Amino acid sequence: MTSVSYALDVLSEAVVDLAAIAHNTRLLTRTAGSAELMAVVKADGFGHGMVPVARTALANGAGWLGVATPAEALRLRAAGIDAPVLLWLYPPDHDFGPVLAAGIDVSVADVAVLESVAADAWKSGRPASVHLKADTGMSRGGAVAPDWTKLLDAARRLEEAGTIRITGLWSHLATAEDTTDAGLHEQIRQFADFRHAARAAGVLAPVVHLANSAATLHLPQTRHDLVRTGIALYGSEPVPGRTFGLTPAMTVRARVVSVSGPLAQIPLGFADGIPWRASGRASFQLHGVRVPVVGRITMDEVVVDIGDLPVRPGDTAVMFGPGTAGEPTAADWARWADTNPHEILTGIGARVVRRYLSHSEPAAR
Ligand SMILES: Cc1ncc(COP(=O)(O)O)c(C=O)c1O
């Protein structure tokens, strides 16, 4: 994405360049090789808009969509998207009827849940497509080794009864960006053990998946049949010190509302996703120059020190963008706030107006 150039006519906006999403999807699809690509579009497409991102990813090579919740999955179907969708987060005692009727795949890590999915599938008259999740060390909703065999046995029995289809075996990596982390190699090794146990139990799922963005890009041995990419799809480079040619898709901008001496007031605060922890470290870009945030970040506003720049009310301040014109990036904000770009992107608030570009705008300010 080149820098966004047209006049800003709202208080603040997040411009999403769908051409960047398309580029990133194609790059990731090529990298994944024979593995299929799942575009992870949960949390409203990491703040970019779930439906436009999903459509763009599917049009550029993604074969699957990944979401956390049933509501997200059903929103995709309501938008008319009929691609394979996997969901992995739901409350205890969930009624799976609606998602099964919508043909959504469900992640399961527990025998009781599997039985309830199968019972709901029986009522709906069609088998549920399930992905059995193993806990290889993330400790977030997978079966640990002693429970894995029980889960496999139950799954095989229910598959034979015709109420479920075992579509996937999967797990999630905690630290895929850091190859020096022993925990990462241990997770990969444990995943191999889980797969081996599945084969030994006669469970042969067609779709084995483990890799997130970082793993997809630099750990080929984790790609298996399907890779699940989130942050890379949105253009943030996930492996520290390496660049793979991804293009950030979002630019967040706002209009200066007032100027008083060397201070300019910008109508973006912590309710809009300006991380409070970035106080004293962050900067915006105004008139092509980095200007530091000074004072406290409030709910609705921040103040920047413009020095002697001839800034006037109505001028455009850039919080972050692709970085091609010297503006900060979401990765810069993540560093300033001691967090990851995921939190910066998903934190951009609802009152920041989303605007979509399907081709890059010429650079000018
Ligand atoms: C289960 C699962 N898979 C894949 C992803 C994508 O991860 P990343 O954004 O690191 O590519 C996520 C996102 O957090 C996830 O929860």
The ligand as an ORCA input file, in Angstrom:
! r2SCAN-3c Opt
* xyz 0 1
  C      -6.235    -20.909     16.543
  C      -5.556    -19.832     15.794
  N      -4.896    -20.123     14.660
  C      -4.235    -19.180     13.945
  C      -4.230    -17.862     14.372
  C      -3.453    -16.861     13.569
  O      -2.295    -16.498     14.252
  P      -1.312    -15.400     13.613
  O      -2.054    -14.113     13.740
  O      -0.110    -15.440     14.472
  O      -1.089    -15.807     12.217
  C      -4.896    -17.508     15.523
  C      -4.878    -16.112     15.974
  O      -4.577    -15.731     17.060
  C      -5.583    -18.518     16.270
  O      -6.242    -18.229     17.393
*
